[in-house]
Amino acid sequence: MNLSVFQKEQNDINQPLFNFNKSVSNTENISNDIESNETEDTETKKDKTDSSIGDVIDFSDLEAKYTITFEQDFRSLIVVDGIPQIPEEKREALLKILERQFSSIGKIKDNGIFMPMEDRNGTFFSKGYLFMEYENPQQADTAVKTFNGKKLDKTHTFLVNKFTDIEKALAFDEEYKEIPEEKTCKDKNLQSWLIDPKARDQWVMYKGEDVGVYWNQKSEAPEPIINRINWTETYVQWSPLGTYLASFHRPGIQLWGGESWGKIARFPHPSVKLIDFSPCEKYLVTWSNDPIPSYPEGHPGKLTFESEDEGKCIIIWDIKTGALLKSFSTTISSMDTDEHPRKITWPIYKWSSDDRYFAKVTPRQQISIYETPNMTLIGKKSIKIEGVVDFEWSPSKADDKEDQEHLLCYWTPEINNQPARTGLLSIPSKKTIRTKNLFNVSDCKLHWQSRGELLCVKVDRHTKTKKSTFTNLEIFRINEKNIPVEVIEIKDMVINFAWEPNGDRFALITTNDPNFGQGPLTNTKNSLSFYCTEKSKGSSGNFKLLRTFDKKTCNGLYWAPHGRFILTATLGNATSFDLEFWDLNYEGEKKDIDKDLNANLQLMGTAEHYGVTDIEWDPSGRYVVTSASTWRHRMENGYCLWDFKGLLLREEHIEGFKQLLWRPRPPTLLSKEQQKKIRKKLREYSREFEEEDMQEQSTANKELIAHRKRLLEEWNTWRSKVVANLEKEKKKYGIITDTKDEKKEKYIEKIIEVIISEEIEEVID
């Protein structure tokens, strides 16, 4: 379309072709002008046709077939509203200014700008809007995104729309049509698995193309609840409280749950790779390495994503409503570091314990903290911290008051002769409540205790010559006055550290191998150590070494969810697959050297699982699963189920085994006093549990015996029937068998020679 035609007509008749008012909101006038002009053209053509050939030939079918649609005509055309209303003598100057601005994003066609004028008492003025045509629709789309809402001066702001959008708005059906509701799970109770009479736990297993959810039956085969083929395309993931099971698909994420395992929600994010739930399951974060594309008009993607979401990789959703709340353009390249280029650490956005805040670090620059549900920065700006590398939220507040501040710990390396530093921030006030300088630092890791009462900063330090590395543990006591710091010096490098859940003890693994982490794991001998507090001083006592065990191959620490028991394991090693089960509250005799310490350590059992790749405790801490996934190797894939003492309950080799995840449980609703009463009566309850276990075992044995008897009876019945049919067939064909000869006993004589001894005599002639 060439707007020069419109301009020529404008100059000829000295009247505006279109009857626009001041703003594009008056779209009805635009439609009327277009319709009136189209009507004139149609009538003119009709008159010419009637005068030349009459009504003999009907071209309606050809016109319908070859007519160019409205959208194809006007896709490159935009309407710019909000421009000044100026007299005709200033028209050229204004057009030059506008052309210079709008041509910055694409080429405008020759004579591609048309600004309607109107007569006001003999003087022509512009109407406050104009039409502009680009070379292609893509440039027109970019112009709308770039200039819509942009200020021309203090009193004029551009309102830019696609011409086709205006026509669509006019053609919008004002009659309300109810949108059909998407079928989702109607189960009201999404925690139904928690009321199982046997207090069993569930797990999800992914093998081959099948995904199934099962009840744990201890040594018996797991009881299937549901099994579906191609339930997911990559892997599955539980939400933190076990309410939802997430499945991954090319178009996005789906959440499942309830007794019927129906679909709860759907979150469209093309090529999604990673997800993260907020701790209270209010929000879902999805990440894809493919940015959100620019969808054309009419595409289903336009229903979810707006223009500001295009090019973004991370999306935050509201799980209850399914609404898109915020999108971010964070990509892997923006998280590159000098030491580890193109490496992503997930999750990128970390949540506070109550879902109130989420934050992200921009390496070496700042920490950006957002508040929910409005998804805006606290104080409308990020916290500038020079050199900041990482941070971690406290897993819980000091108390449950709504106005209680959250704590966040961060660390910075040595910069420009300034020492490395770790600090504690109070959020939302952004006050720094504690800092600690660190020297000769190679790396830091932040480890919060589950109750948020203790914080361990594991500091890997190097000597002045930088030829060797050792570790310091800086332990912050959060609830004590002025937050004192206890320093524990470790001569070797700590390769693994883990707090006891709900406790004040910790375990660590050290190595003196200077090449650790620079190649594949070998049979390097590590040291396993346990630390606890002094019994007489309680939680405020200093940390003391309980025991160290040298010449260990273990490199993994796995505490039971409620503490006390810990499994140490060797993973990623081609020749060693050791498992060791420890008890830190052993009820047997306590050694004299440990009487003043808050622990009694005992090795309960050792085992081995060839090719083990993953370890998962069940939520109760009674059972632990070790598994070998085909994602890592193809040798003896499957899982082993152990009790907390290291007794093997069940082993199953499964071809194509990929994943096994226990279903999490929400926190207990019992008060601390109620829990104490239960612990006091635990021996009484244990008798009932033992009786139930014996009854179940007896029932299982009876069922097995009955099953075998039934099989034997079925076999005897079938054999009798076959023998009877055989006799009938023999009589039918006159086959006579000598029953007497059949009953005769047959004897077979075998002669076996055995050499008892052998003598050789020499004969002399």
Summary of the structure (lengths in Angstrom):
residues: 765
radius of gyration: 39.1
end to end distance: 133.1
largest distance: 161.4
contacts: 2083
relative contact order: 0.05
helix: 22%
strand: 33%
